[in-house]
Amino acid sequence: MSELGLKIHDLAKKLFYICRSITGEGVRESLAIIQEEIPGLTIHEVPSGEKCFDWIVPKEWNIRDAYIIDPDGKKIVDFQQSNIHVINYSTPVNQTLSLDELQNHLYSLPEQPDAIPYVTSYYKERWGFCLTHKQRQSLKPGNYQVVIDSSLSQGSLTYGELILPGETEQEILISTYTCHPSLANDNLSGPCVTTFLAKWLMSLKSRRYTYRIVFIPESIGAIVYLSRHYQKMKQNTIAGFVMTCVGDEGAVSYLPSRDENTLADKVALHVLKHTAPDFNHYSFLDRGSDERQYCSPGVDLPVVSIMRSRYGVYPEYHTSLDNLDFITPKGLQVGYELTRLCLECLEGNEYPKLNVLCEPQLGRRGLYPSISTKETYAQIYNLNNLIAYCDGKRSLLEIADKINVPLWELVKILDQLKKAELIESNLDFSKISMEHP
């Protein structure tokens, strides 16, 4: 078991029991913990009522307690035992109801009788409780006292932002959402893996690109953030990744951008071809997270998602079964490594050009075996193929796909050629940025 995977899982343990929503103290508490890991994270508040494109920032929701007391005086369906026992954004209530009346406010899953469903009602005021279907079936006739100690008031929507400057203003976006309560894969895994990606990026001696890393509530948070930044992002973003469902050990999944042919798509497919060739390739029609906003018409950012089990397809999704046992250190590490490889490929991508005509003499530069046998060509096969396409017109990513070699392996060979002064390194950022429509 990897040390890094354990560290990411430990962060998930710290955050798991905090009740988060699209607004409220749970989000602030969670971001404060993440801020301890990445001190450069800045916290922003957007007031309730602010118009953002076609949406309005909702009232702030906070909850302190919630429970039901059954006819025998026993406390059941207790928020303190699981924060998904209450419909997220429930209005306050304190009243006594008959079982028949209470049933109108209960939610369960007959097909998953041991799971508590996760239910929300952000934009229509209501209240309700979620419980296992087994527990619901065990309720007996009588009067039940229901208590939800919550508040809906003028406040703000909170998000976190980390900008890591690079050699160019061109940006890579990493976006994750912080609005889900005690749900591990969807989507506590996203903020936790993103935190450690940020730590790695911060540790680099230099970065070719600027990184925009955001921790936002899903949907409304992306809309709010874009309403403030989309013009600059549209101008500068060359690739982006939505970090979600990256913690379990299910098959790797890929969800493309709307154009399906951006630089982000190309680099994601390249990485997955060489690391997880049996990955599930979804369509943009299967979208369900913040790529809906980033790729929307008029915004048109090159944003993709690399996941483990995609949201909506695994049985534990949006239930109490999506817990700390469902995500694993191994699953989290793979989620981390796949995106990190994409970032490394983007950082290493360039337009190499051979600075001699015909094949260079590699032997006198120590790049060719001194004895020629029938195995010799195999030893330098990738090097020769790389040289053959170093015309200054093709990116290293295009060459890597052409000769079917991982880009990260070509970077090592390219470094040898640079040391031998055979390659002109073209870091034409505008050219690289034009690899997406």
LUMTORSE-780695 format. One record per atom (N, C-alpha, C): x, y, z. Coordinates in steps of 0.05 Angstrom, whole numbers, plus 32768, in hexadecimal, padded with zeros to 4 digits. Atoms other than C-alpha are relative to their C-alpha. Layout:
XYZ ...
//
This chain:
80117FE88000 800080008000 801280198000 7FEF7FE98003 801E80437FEB 7FFD80148017 80017FEB7FEB 80308079801D 7FEF80177FF7 80107FEA800A 801180AE7FF0 7FE27FFA8002 801D80087FFF 7FCF80887FEA 7FF68001801C 80087FFF7FE4 7FCD80828036 7FFC801D8009 80027FE47FF8 7FD880CD803E 7FE6800C7FF5 80197FF5800C 7F9F80DD800E 7FE87FF5800F 8016800C7FF2 7F7280AC8032 7FFD800C801C 80017FF37FE6 7F8580CB8075 7FF2801B7FFF 800D7FE68003 7F6F810F805C 7FE27FFC7FFC 801C80068004 7F2D80F08046 7FF37FF9801B 800A80077FE5 7F2480D5808D 7FFA801A8010 80047FE77FF1 7F2C811C80A9 7FE7800F7FF6 80167FF0800C 7EF78138807A 7FE57FF17FFE 801880108007 7EC580FF8075 7FE880078010 80177FFD7FEF 7E98810E80B0 7FF5801C8001 80097FE58001 7E91815880A2 7FE780027FED 80177FFD8010 7E4C816A8088 800380187FED 7FFC7FEB8014 7E5881908047 7FE680037FEF 80167FFB8013 7E2681AF8017 800B80147FEC 7FF67FED8013 7E2981E37FE0 8007801B800D 7FF87FE97FF0 7E2F82188016 80037FF7801D 800080067FE3 7E3C821B8061 801A7FFB800E 7FE880047FF0 7E6C820F8099 80107FE77FFA 7FF380198007 7E7B81C88084 801480047FEA 7FED7FFA8016 7E9B81E28044 8018800F800A 7FEA7FF07FF5 7EC48215806A 80137FEF8011 7FF080117FEF 7EDB81E2809C 80127FED7FEF 7FF180118011 7EF081B38065 8016800E7FF1 7FEC7FF1800E 7F1581E8803E 801780098013 7FEB7FF97FED 7F3A81FD807D 80137FE98005 7FEF80187FFD 7F5481B68085 80127FFD7FE7 7FF080028019 7F6A81B5803C 801480167FFF 7FED7FE98000 7F8A81F98045 80197FFA8011 7FE980087FF0 7FB781DA807A 80147FF07FF0 7FEF80108012 7FD181AB8044 800D80127FEA 7FF67FEF8015 7FD881E1800F 7FFB801D8008 80047FE67FF4 7FE282248033 7FF980177FEC 80067FEA8013 7FDC824D7FF3 7FE380017FF7 801D80008007 7F92823C7FEC 7FF38018800C 800F7FE97FF7 7F68827A7FF0 7FE27FFA8001 801C80067FFC 7F2082788008 7FF080197FF8 80107FEA800B 7EEB82A27FE5 7FE27FFC8008 801C80017FF9 7EA382B37FF9 7FF080107FEC 80127FF38013 7E6C82C47FC8 7FE58003800D 80187FFC7FF0 7E2E82E37FE8 7FE77FF47FF4 801B800A8008 7DE982C47FE5 7FF280167FF0 800E7FED8010 7DBF82E57FB0 800F800B7FE8 7FF07FF68017 7DF882F57F80 7FF87FF07FE7 8007800D8019 7DE482E77F38 80197FF77FF1 7FEA800B800E 7E1482BB7F12 7FF67FF27FE7 800D800A8019 7E0082B07EC9 7FE27FFD8006 801C80047FFE 7DBB82917ECD 7FF87FF7801C 8005800B7FE5 7DC1827D7F17 800480168015 7FFD7FEE7FE9 7DBD829F7F5A 800C7FF08017 7FF4800E7FE9 7DE9828C7F95 7FEB7FFD8016 801680057FED 7DB9826B7FC6 80078008801D 7FFC7FFB7FE4 7DB082768010 80147FEC800B 7FED80127FF3 7DE48258803E 7FF27FED8012 800D80147FF0 7DD08217805F 80147FF58015 7FF1800D7FEB 7DEA81FE80A2 7FEE7FEE8010 800F80137FF0 7DD481C480CD 80107FF88019 7FF380077FE7 7DE381B48115 7FF87FE4800A 800A801A7FF6 7DB881778124 7FE67FF87FF1 801A8009800C 7D7E814D810A 7FFC7FE3800A 8007801B7FF7 7D5A810E8122 7FE27FFC7FFF 801C80087FFD 7D1880E98127 7FFE7FF1801B 800580107FE8 7CFC80D08169 7FE77FF07FFB 801680128007 7CD080938160 7FEB7FFF8017 801680017FEC 7C8F80838187 80097FF5801B 7FF6800A7FE6 7CB9806081BD 80148013800D 7FEE7FEC7FF5 7CE3809E81C9 801D7FFC7FF9 7FE580068009 7D20808281A6 800880127FE9 7FF67FEF8016 7D4B80B0817B 800A7FEE7FE9 7FF880108017 7D5280938135 800780147FE9 7FF97FEF8017 7D6B80AD80F1 800F8019800A 7FF27FEC7FF1 7D9F80D68115 8016800C7FEF 7FEC7FF18010 7DC8810C80F0 801C7FFC800C 7FE580037FF3 7E0081018123 800C7FE57FF8 7FF5801A8008 7E0780B9810B 800880017FE2 7FF97FFD801D 7E0780CB80C0 7FF4801A7FF6 800A7FE68009 7E01811080A2 7FF07FFF7FE6 801280038017 7DDE80F48064 7FE47FF68008 801B80067FF6 7DA280E18090 7FED80167FFA 80127FE88005 7D8781278080 800380097FE3 7FFE7FF4801A 7D768142803C 801180198001 7FEE7FE98000 7DAD8173802C 7FF080197FF9 800E7FE68003 7D9181BA8032 7FE47FFF800C 801B80027FF3 7D5581A4805D 7FFB80198010 80087FEA7FF0 7D2F81DD807C 7FFC7FF7801D 800380087FE5 7D2881DE80C8 7FE37FF68006 801A800B7FF8 7CEF81B680E8 80017FF5801C 8003800C7FE5 7CD781A2812D 7FE27FFB8004 801C80067FFE 7C94817F812D 7FFC7FE28004 8008801C7FFC 7C6F813E813C 7FEE7FF87FE9 800F800A8017 7C5481158102 7FF87FE38004 8006801D8001 7C3080D380F9 80137FF37FEC 7FEE800E8012 7C56809D80D4 7FF780057FE3 80097FFB801C 7C2B80A88096 8009801B7FF7 7FF77FE58007 7C3B80F28097 801F80017FFC 7FE280018002 7C8580E480A3 800A7FF47FE7 7FF7800E8018 7C8980B58068 800480137FE8 7FFD7FED8016 7C8180F18039 801B800E8001 7FE67FF27FFD 7CC4810B8053 80177FEC8003 7FEB80157FFD 7CEC80C98053 80097FF77FE4 7FF480098019 7D1B80B0801C 80117FE88006 7FF080187FFD 7D37806A8015 80027FF27FE5 7FFB800E8019 7D4E80397FE0 7FF77FE38003 8009801C7FFE 7D247FF97FDB 80147FEC7FF3 7FEE8012800E 7D577FDC7FAB 801B7FFD800E 7FE880027FEF 7D907FE97FDD 7FF88004801D 800D7FFD7FE6 7D6F7FDC8020 801380078017 7FED7FFA7FEB 7DAF7FE58049 800E801A7FFC 7FF27FE78006 7DC48027802B 7FEF80188006 800D7FE67FFC 7DB2806E8040 800480117FE6 7FFC7FEF8018 7DA580998001 8009801C8007 7FF87FE47FFE 7DC480DD7FF8 7FED80117FEF 80157FF1800E 7D8D810F7FE5 8004801E8006 7FFD7FE37FFD 7D90815A7FDA 7FE8800F7FF6 80157FEE800B 7D5F81937FCF 8009801D8003 7FF47FE67FFE 7D8881D17FC4 7FEE80177FF9 800E7FE9800B 7D5781FC7F9E 7FE27FFF8003 801C80007FF8 7D1381E97FBA 80007FF9801E 7FFF80047FE4 7D0881F08004 7FEE7FE88009 800F80177FF5 7CF381AE8025 80127FF48016 7FF0800F7FEC 7D0A8180805D 7FFA7FE27FFD 8004801D8002 7D1381368062 80177FF1800C 7FEC80127FF5 7D3980FB807D 80067FE97FED 7FF880178010 7D5F80C3805B 80087FE98012 7FFB80177FEF 7D64807D8078 80027FE77FEF 7FFF8019800F 7D7080358064 7FE37FF77FFD 801B800A8005 7D3380128047 7FF87FEC8016 800680137FEA 7D397FDD807D 7FF6800F8019 80087FF07FEA 7D34801380B2 7FE4800C7FFB 801A7FF48007 7CF98033808F 7FEA7FEB8003 801480157FFD 7CD47FF1808C 7FFA7FF8801D 800380087FE4 7CDE7FE780D6 7FF180158011 800E7FEB7FF2 7CBB802880E9 7FE37FF78006 801B80097FF9 7C7A801A810F 7FEE80188002 80137FEA7FFE 7C3B80438111 8002800F801A 7FFE7FEF7FE8 7C38807D8142 8009801C7FF9 7FF87FE48004 7C4F80C4814B 801F80028002 7FE37FFD8001 7C9680D9813A 8007801E8002 7FF67FE57FFE 7CBA81188150 801780037FEC 7FEB7FFB8013 7CE581358118 800D801B8006 7FF17FE87FF9 7D1B81688125 801780037FEB 7FE97FF88010 7D4A818A80F3 8008801C8009 7FF67FE67FF7 7D7381C18112 8013800B7FEB 7FF07FF58016 7D8A81E580D4 7FF8801D7FFB 80077FE48006 7D8A822B80B7 800680057FE2 7FFC7FF6801B 7D83824A8072 7FFF801E8002 7FFE7FE37FFB 7D9A82928073 8013800D7FEC 7FED7FF18012 7DBE82C8804C 801C7FFB800A 7FE480067FF9 7E0782B4804C 801180027FE7 7FEF80008018 7E3782A08015 80067FE37FF8 7FF58019800B 7E5282697FE9 801E80028002 7FE380007FFA 7E9A82567FFA 800E7FEE7FEC 7FEF80118011 7ED0823D7FCB 801D80068005 7FE37FFD7FFD 7F1B82327FCD 800E80027FE5 7FF27FFC801A 7F4C82477F97 801E80018006 7FE27FFF7FFF 7F97823B7F8D 800A80057FE4 7FF47FF98019 7FBC825D7F54 801E7FFC8003 7FE480068000 800282417F47 800C800B7FE6 7FF57FF48019 8027826E7F15 80157FEF7FF3 7FEC800F800F 8051824F7EDE 800F80137FEE 7FF07FF08012 807F82677EA7 7FEF800F7FEC 80127FF38012 8043827A7E7E 7FE58005800E 801A7FFC7FF5 7FFE82957E8C 7FEC7FEB7FF7 801280168009 7FDF825A7E68 7FFC7FED8018 8008800E7FE8 7FBA82317E9B 7FF67FE47FFC 800D801A7FFD 7FA781EB7EAF 7FEE80018018 80157FFF7FEB 7F6781E67ED7 7FFE7FE4800E 800780187FF1 7F5D81B27F0E 7FE980098013 80187FF87FF2 7F1781B67F2B 7FF47FE8800F 800D80157FF1 7EF6818D7F62 7FEA800D8011 80177FF47FF1 7EB781957F8C 7FFF7FF6801D 7FFF80047FE3 7EAE81997FD7 7FE58000800D 801B7FFC7FF5 7E6381977FE0 7FF47FE7800B 800C80187FF6 7E56814E7FF0 80087FFA801D 7FFA80067FE3 7E5181388039 80107FE68002 7FF180197FFC 7E6780F2804F 7FFD7FEC7FEA 7FFF80118017 7E7080D5800A 801D7FFF7FF6 7FE380028003 7EB680BB7FFC 800A80027FE3 7FF78000801B 7EBE80AD7FB2 7FF580187FF1 800D7FE8800B 7E8C80E17F9B 7FF780128017 7FE87FFA800E 7EAC810D7FAD 801680088013 7FEA7FF97FEE 7EDA81117FE8 801B7FF87FF3 7FE78008800D 7F0E80EC7FBE 800B80177FEE 7FF77FEB8012 7F1081287F8E 80118016800F 7FF07FEC7FF2 7F26815E7FC0 80197FF5800C 7FE8800C7FF3 7F56812E7FE3 80167FFB7FEB 7FEC80058014 7F7A81197FA3 800A801B7FF5 7FF87FE6800A 7F7981617F8A 8013800E8013 7FEE7FF47FED 7F9A81787FCA 801C7FF67FFD 7FE5800B8003 7FD481497FBF 800C80067FE5 7FF67FF68019 7FDA815C7F76 800B801C8003 7FF77FE57FFB 7FDF81A47F8D 801B8000800F 7FE780027FF1 801581917FBF 80187FF87FEE 7FEB80088013 803D816F7F87 800780177FEE 7FFB7FEA8012 803581AA7F58 80108016800F 7FF27FEC7FF0 804C81D97F90 801D7FF98005 7FE580097FFA 808A81AF7F9A 801280027FE8 7FEF7FFF8018 80A281B67F52 801280198000 7FEE7FE98001 80DE81E37F47 7FF680147FEB 800B7FED8014 80BD82007F09 7FE77FF37FF4 80188009800D 807A81FA7EE6 7FFD800F7FE6 80037FF3801A 807082077E9C 7FE680108000 801B7FF48001 802682177EA6 7FF8800B801B 800D7FF67FE7 7FFE823E7ED9 7FE97FEC8006 801580137FF7 7FCF82117F01 7FEB800F8010 80177FF57FF3 7F8A82277F16 7FF17FE8800D 800B80177FF1 7F7181F77F4D 7FE9800B8011 80177FF67FF2 7F2B82017F68 7FF17FEA800E 801180127FEF 7F0281E07F9F 7FE5800E8003 80197FF18002 7EBA81F37F92 7FE87FED8005 801880118000 7E7381D97F9F 7FF97FF97FE4 80068009801C 7E5D81B17F63 7FEA80107FF4 80147FF28011 7E3481D27F2C 7FFE801E8007 80037FE47FF9 7E2282147F4F 801B800D8004 7FE67FF57FFB 7E6A821D7F64 801080057FE7 7FF37FFC801A 7E8582137F1E 7FF480177FF1 800E7FEA800E 7E5182437F03 8009801B800D 7FF77FE87FF2 7E6382777F38 801D80077FF8 7FE37FFC8006 7EAE826E7F2B 8004800A7FE4 7FFD7FF8801C 7EA782737EE0 7FF5801C7FFB 800C7FE58004 7E7B82B17EE6 801580168007 7FEC7FED7FF8 7EB782D37F06 801A7FFE7FF0 7FE58005800C 7EF182B57EDE 80007FF57FE4 800080108018 7ED982957E9E 800E800E7FE8 7FF37FF28017 7EF482CB7E6E 801E7FFB8000 7FE380057FFF 7F3B82C37E87 80057FE27FFC 7FFC801D8003 7F3382777E8C 7FFC7FF87FE3 80048006801C 7F1882747E45 801880087FEF 7FE97FF7800F 7F54829A7E2C 80197FF08006 7FE6800B7FF8 7F8A82757E53 80007FE18004 8001801C7FF9 7F72822E7E62 80067FEE7FE9 7FF980138015 7F9481F87E38 7FF67FE48006 800B801A7FF8 7F7A81BC7E60 7FF58002801C 800C7FFF7FE6 7F5081AD7E9C 7FF67FE48008 8008801A7FF6 7F3C81727EC8 7FED80048018 801380017FEA 7EFF81687EF5 80077FE78011 7FF880167FEE 7F15813E7F31 7FE87FF6800F 8017800D7FF3 7EDD81107F46 80017FE27FFE 8002801E8000 7ED380C77F58 801B7FF47FF9 7FE5800A8006 7F1E80B87F5B 800B7FF08017 7FF6800E7FE9 7F22808D7F99 7FFB7FE38003 8006801C7FFD 7F0580487F8F 80127FF07FEE 7FEF80128010 7F24800C7F6C 7FF27FF57FE7 800E80088018 7EF380077F33 801080067FE7 7FF27FFB8019 7F07800A7EEA 8003801E7FFB 7FFB7FE38006 7F25804C7ED3 7FEC80097FEB 80147FF48012 7EF380797EAF 8009801A7FF5 7FF87FE7800D 7EFC80B27E7E 7FE7800D7FF5 80177FF1800B 7EC880E77E6E 800C80187FF1 7FF37FEC8011 7EDC81167E34 7FF4801C8004 800C7FE58002 7ED181607E29 7FEA7FFF7FEB 801680008014 7E9781757DFE 800B7FFE7FE4 7FF48002801A 7EC5817D7DC2 800D7FE47FFB 7FF4801A8000 7EE7813A7DD2 801B7FFF7FF1 7FE780008010 7F2681517DAD 80138016800A 7FEF7FEB7FF5 7F4781847DDB 801B7FF48009 7FE780097FF6 7F8D81807DF6 7FFC7FEF8019 800680107FE8 7F7081677E38 7FF77FE47FF8 8009801A800A 7F4D812E7E12 80187FF07FF6 7FEA800F800C 7F8C811C7DEC 80137FF68016 7FEC80097FEC 7FB9811A7E29 7FF37FEB8013 800D80147FEF 7F8580F37E53 80007FE57FF2 80018019800F 7F7C80BF7E1C 801C7FF47FFD 7FE4800A8002 7FC880BA7E14 80087FF2801A 7FF8800C7FE6 7FD380AD7E5E 7FF17FE68005 801080187FFB 7F9A807B7E63 80077FE97FED 7FF880158013 7FB080557E25 80187FF0800A 7FE7800D7FF7 7FF380477E46 7FFF7FF6801D 800180077FE3 7FDD803E7E8F 7FE77FEF8007 8019800F7FFA 7F9580237E8E 7FF17FFB7FE6 800B8003801B 7F86800A7E48 7FE37FF57FFF 801B800A7FFF 7F457FE97E5E 7FEC8014800C 80107FEB7FF3 7F28802B7E77 7FE480027FF2 801B7FFB800B 7EDE803B7E6E 7FFF801C7FF3 80017FE7800F 7ED680707E38 7FE380097FFE 801B7FF58000 7E9780997E45 7FFD80167FEB 80077FEA8012 7E7580CD7E1A 7FFB80198010 80087FE77FF2 7E6A81167E2B 7FE27FFF8007 801C80037FF9 7E2181017E2B 7FFD7FF4801C 8001800C7FE6 7E3280DD7E6C 800980138016 7FF67FEC7FED 7E49811D7E8E 7FED80028018 80117FFD7FE9 7E31812B7ED4 800C80128015 7FF27FEF7FEC 7E6381587EF8 8005801B7FF3 7FFC7FE58008 7E82819C7EEC 800A80047FE4 7FFA7FFD801D 7E98818D7EA5 7FE8800B7FF2 80187FF4800C 7E5081A17E97 8002801E7FFD 7FFD7FE38000 7E6281E87EA8 801980097FF0 7FE77FF7800D 7EAA81EC7E90 7FFF7FFC7FE1 80018005801D 7E9981CF7E4B 7FE7800B7FF4 801A7FF6800B 7E5781F47E42 800580137FE9 7FFD7FEE8017 7E4C821C7E02 8006801D8009 7FF87FE57FF9 7E6E82607E06 801780008015 7FEA80037FED 7E9D82487E3E 80167FEF7FF2 7FF080108012 7EBB820F7E16 801C7FFA800A 7FE580077FF6 7EF581FC7E43 80077FE37FFA 7FF7801B8006 7F1E81BE7E33 80037FF0801A 8000800D7FE6 7F0B81967E71 7FF57FE47FFE 8008801C8000 7F07814B7E7B 80007FF5801D 7FFF800E7FE6 7EFF81197EB5 800D7FE57FFC 7FF6801B7FFD 7F2980DC7EC5 7FF87FF6801B 800B80097FE7 7F0680B47EFA 80077FE28004 8001801E7FFC 7F04806E7F19 7FE47FF97FF8 801C80068007 7EBB80587F1D 7FF1801B7FFC 800E7FE68006 7E9380907EFB 7FE780038012 80177FFA7FF0 7E5E80B27F24 7FE77FF57FF2 8019800A800B 7E1980937F1B 7FFF7FE37FF7 8000801C800B 7E30804E7F05 80067FEB8015 7FF980147FEC 7E49802D7F45 7FEA80008015 801780027FEE 7E1580137F77 800280118019 7FFC7FF17FE7 7E3380397FB2 7FFB801E7FFC 80037FE48007 7E2A807C7F8E 7FE9800D800F 80147FF07FF2 7E0480B07FB7 7FF17FF08015 800B800F7FE9 7DF880807FF1 80157FFF8016 7FED80037FE9 7E1780738035 80157FEA7FFB 7FED80148007 7E3C80398014 8019800C7FF3 7FE87FF2800B 7E6B806C7FF3 800F800C8018 7FF47FF87FE7 7E94806E8032 801F7FFD7FFF 7FE380017FFF 7EDD806D8049 800B7FE47FFA 7FF7801B8008 7EE08022803C 7FFE7FFC7FE2 80038003801D 7ECA802B7FF4 8017800C7FF1 7FE77FF6800B 7F0580587FE4 80187FF4800E 7FE8800D7FF5 7F4A803B7FEF 801980107FFA 7FE77FF38006 7F9180557FF3 800A7FF97FE4 7FF88008801B 7FA0802D7FB3 7FF0800F7FEB 80117FF38013 7F64804A7F8F 8006801E7FFE 7FF97FE47FFF 7F7580917FA4 801A80067FF3 7FE67FFB800C 7FBD808A7F8F 7FFF7FFE7FE2 80048002801E 7FA980727F49 7FF280197FF5 800E7FE78009 7F7980AD7F43 801380177FFF 7FEC7FEB7FFF 7FB280DB7F57 80147FFD7FE9 7FEB80048014 7FE580BB7F28 7FF780057FE4 800A7FFC801B 7FB980BD7EEB 7FFF801E7FF8 80017FE38006 7FAD81087EF0 801C800C8000 7FE57FF68000 7FF581157F03 800F7FFA7FE6 7FF380068019 800D80F17EC5 7FF680127FEA 800A7FED8014 7FDF811D7E9B 800E801B8003 7FF37FE67FFB 7FFD815B7EBB 801E7FFE7FF7 7FE480038008 804481407EB0 800280007FE1 80008000801D 803381347E67 7FFC801C7FF5 80047FE58009 8019817A7E5F 801880118005 7FE87FF07FFA 805681977E80 80177FF87FED 7FEA80098011 8084816D7E54 7FFB80037FE2 80067FFE801C 8060817A7E13 800D80187FF3 7FF47FEA800E 808581A57DE0 80027FF87FE2 7FFD8005801D 809781A97D96 801E7FFD7FFA 7FE380048004 80DD81897D8E 800780017FE3 7FF77FFF801C 810581967D4F 801D7FF77FFF 7FE5800A8004 814381707D39 801080167FF2 7FF17FEA800B 817A81A27D29 80167FF77FEC 7FEE80098016 81A181777CF6 7FEF7FF37FEA 800E800D8016 818D815C7CB2 80087FE37FFF 7FFD801D8000 818581117CA9 80047FF6801D 7FFD800B7FE5 819080E37CE3 801B800A800D 7FE77FF87FF3 81C380FD7D16 80117FE88006 7FEE80167FF9 820080D37D25 7FFF7FFD801E 800580047FE3 81EC80B87D69 80177FF3800E 7FEA800F7FF3 8229808C7D75 80148012800E 7FEB7FEE7FF4 825A80C57D81 7FF580118017 800C7FF27FEA 822980E37DB2 7FF87FED8016 800680147FEB 822280A37DDA 7FE37FF88001 801D80078001 81DA80987DC4 7FFA7FE87FEF 800480188011 81E6805B7D98 80127FEA8009 7FEE80167FF8 820180177DAB 80197FFE7FEF 7FE68000800F 824A80107D97 80037FE67FF0 7FFF80188010 823E7FC97D7E 7FE57FFD7FF3 80198003800F 820A7FBE7D48 7FF97FE37FFD 800B801B8002 81E17F7E7D4E 7FE380037FF7 801C7FFE8008 819B7F6C7D39 7FEE800A8016 80107FF47FEA 81847F837D7E 8004801E8002 7FF97FE37FFC 81A47FC87D76 7FE880127FFA 80157FED8007 816A7FE87D52 7FE980008014 801580017FEC 81387FD07D86 800780128018 7FF77FF07FE9 81627FF37DBC 7FFB801E7FFB 80037FE38006 815C80367D99 7FE780067FF0 80187FFD8010 8119802C7D78 7FF080198006 80107FE97FF8 80F380607DA0 800F801A7FFB 7FF17FE88005 812C80927D9B 800080087FE3 80007FFA801D 8130808C7D4F 7FE580097FF7 801A7FF78008 80E580927D48 7FFA801C800A 80047FE57FF6 80E480D07D74 800E80147FED 7FF17FEE8012 811B80EF7D49 7FF280047FE5 800D7FFF801A 80F480DE7D0A 7FE980147FFF 80177FEE8000 80BA810A7D1F 8006801C800E 7FF97FE67FF4 80E081447D40 800480157FEA 7FFE7FED8015 80CF81767D0A 7FF7801C8008 80097FE67FF5 80B881AF7D37 7FE380067FFA 801C7FFC8007 807181A87D1C 7FEE7FEE8011 801080137FF0 805A816D7D47 80088004801E 7FFA7FFF7FE4 805381717D92 800A7FE5800A 7FF7801A7FF5 8073813C7DBE 7FE97FED8005 801780107FFC 802E81247DCF 7FF77FF27FE6 8007800B8019 801E811A7D86 80137FEA7FF7 7FEC80148007 805F80F57D7B 7FFD7FE78011 800480167FEE 805380CA7DB8 7FE97FEE7FF7 8016800F800A 801080B57D9C 80067FF27FE6 7FF9800B801A 802D80AA7D57 80117FE78003 7FEE80177FFE 8064807B7D6E 7FF97FEE8017 800C80117FEB 803A805E7DA7 80137FFB8017 7FEE80017FE8 806A806E7DE0 7FF580158014 80097FEC7FED 805680907E21 801080197FFF 7FF27FE78002 806780D97E1F 801680038016 7FED7FFD7FEA 808A80D57E63 801A7FF07FFA 7FE8800F8008 80BB80A27E44 800F80107FEB 7FF37FEF8015 80C880D07E08 800E8018800C 7FF37FE97FF3 80D881097E37 801C7FF98008 7FE580097FF8 811380E17E51 80137FFF7FE8 7FF080028018 812C80D37E0B 8006801B7FF5 7FFC7FE5800A 8121811B7DF6 8015800F8010 7FEB7FF37FEF 814C81327E31 801C7FF77FF7 7FE6800A800A 818581067E16 8007800F7FE7 7FFB7FF38019 817E81257DD2 8006801E8004 7FFA7FE47FFA 817D816B7DF0 801D8003800B 7FE57FFF7FF5 81BC815D7E17 80157FFC7FEA 7FEE80048017 81DC81467DD6 7FFE80177FEC 80047FE98011 81C681887DB7 7FF67FFA7FE4 800C80088019 819E81667D81 7FE4800A7FFC 801C7FF78001 815A81847D91 7FFE801D8008 80087FE57FF8 814181CB7D91 7FE67FFD800F 801780027FEF 810F81D07DC9 7FED80177FFA 80137FEC8006 80D281F67DB2 7FE980008014 80157FFE7FEC 80A7820C7DEC 7FEC80167FF7 80137FED800B 807582307DC1 7FE47FFB800D 801880047FF1 803C82357DF3 7FE780057FEF 80187FFA8010 800C82547DC1 7FFA7FE97FED 800380168012 8018821A7D92 7FF37FE8800F 800B80167FF0 800B81E77DC9 7FE380058007 801B7FFA7FF8 7FCC820B7DDE 7FED7FFC7FE9 801280038017 7FB182067D97 7FFA7FE27FFA 8006801C8005 7FAF81BA7D9D 7FE27FFA8007 801D80047FFD 7F6681C27DB3 7FF180157FF0 800F7FEE8011 7F3081E27D89 7FFB801B800E 
//
